[in-house]
Amino acid sequence: MIKRFFLAIVALLLVVGGIAATKVFQIQDLIAAGESFSQPPIVVSAADVEAAQWETRLSTIGTFEAAQGVVITADLSGRVVNLNFSGGETVAAGDLLVEQDTATESAELSAAEADLALAQRNLNRVSSLYRERVIPRSEFDQARSAVAAAQARVDSIGSGLDKKQIVAPFAGRLGLKLVDIGQDLTKGVPIVSLQRVDPMLVNFSLPQQALASVEAGLTVEVTTDAVADKVFNGTITAIDTQVDESTRTVRVQATLETASEGEDYRLLPGMFAKVDILLPNAREVLMIPLTSVSFNTFGDSVFVLDEPPAPQEGAPQRGPPPQAGPDGLSALQQFVQLGERRGDFVEVTRGLEAGQVVAKDGVFKLRNGAAVDITEEGATNPSLNPKPQNS
């Protein structure tokens, strides 16, 4: 009985040992397979770390102003009998805009002209008598004065008639009409706004410490949300002669270059403008595409595409070793410090050197030490002056 029990225990131990040995060999095979397995290379595009010269800029905000702008008003009271504009159109200097009722003035002008003719005939008779020494000099002077007075009245009434023909004082674009036919106008009542927006001016303020580097003739680049796909170039033409005591800023005015008619009319006086002043001195920078940067709260980083470093003897191994792709390159994470952004590029102030290659597109797929396969298929094309494309 005891012998049978002993044999059963031995058989059970042999079975358990065989199963345990099988599992051990399986686990060893899995570990070896895991150590020999390598992830397929990650496809990315690449960009060089470029050295460039960037103009030094002063950025501020400003307001568009027309080269000439006025609200046309009535000089004299009168009823509107004709409107020669509907609003929004372009007019030339001297174009007739509004005609007021002139019936009363026309009648007065006829009477004044008749008085002038009578005074002139009387002067002719008196002049003949005065030359013959029949009348004294005083009567001749009175007759000549009557002619001058009659002429002045004719001129005055004629001037009033001209003022009731309201014309455009300069070429420009009209705004909305503020009067209608039949409306009685009094002196000073607004009729329509007239703006000459070619060229367009931009007014902005700069802190007093910027006066040392800003002067007339410097180039400015102006953008506005109203024309998002356009950069307007101009030149500083005037700097105020005093500093605002409350803000310690000085007002500066720039004149934009003449643009086409359609573009001019997209810019209106009073619009908000972003102004960049290009200073004459440039600075050396290292720049990379913005898409190359992985932004994180613990620090911004890029992936440098380079040959994986050789393992150091005795150094502890943290994580899997770097792997190389078809070109022998791997993605090595590098923390950087960033500076100014311009267009699709950003300045790198620390962490990279000119000539290094960094991942440009597909950064979100990378990890430190990953094998990479560089391709330009479908890669983005960053620009310092990107222009939105209309879909």
Secondary structure, 3 states (H helix, E strand, C coil): CHHHHHHHHHHHHHHHHHHHHHHHHHHHHHHHHHHHCCCCCEEEEEEECEEEEEEEEEEEEEEEEEEEEEEEECCCCEEEEEECCCCCCEECCCCEEEEECCHHHHHHHHHHHHHHHHHHHHHHHHHHHHHCCCCCHHHHHHHHHHHHHHHHHHHHHHHHHHHCEEECCCCEEECCCCCCCCCEECCCCEEEEEEEEEEEEEEEEEEHHHHHCCCCCCEEEEEECCEEEEEEEEEEEEECCCCCCCCCEEEEEEEECCCCHHHHCCCCCCCEEEEEEEEEEEEEEEEEEHHHCECCCCCCEEEEEECCCCCCCCCCCCCCCCCCCCCCCEEEEEECEEEEEECCEEEEEECCCCCCEEEEECHHHCCCCEEEEECCCCCCCCCCCCCCCCC
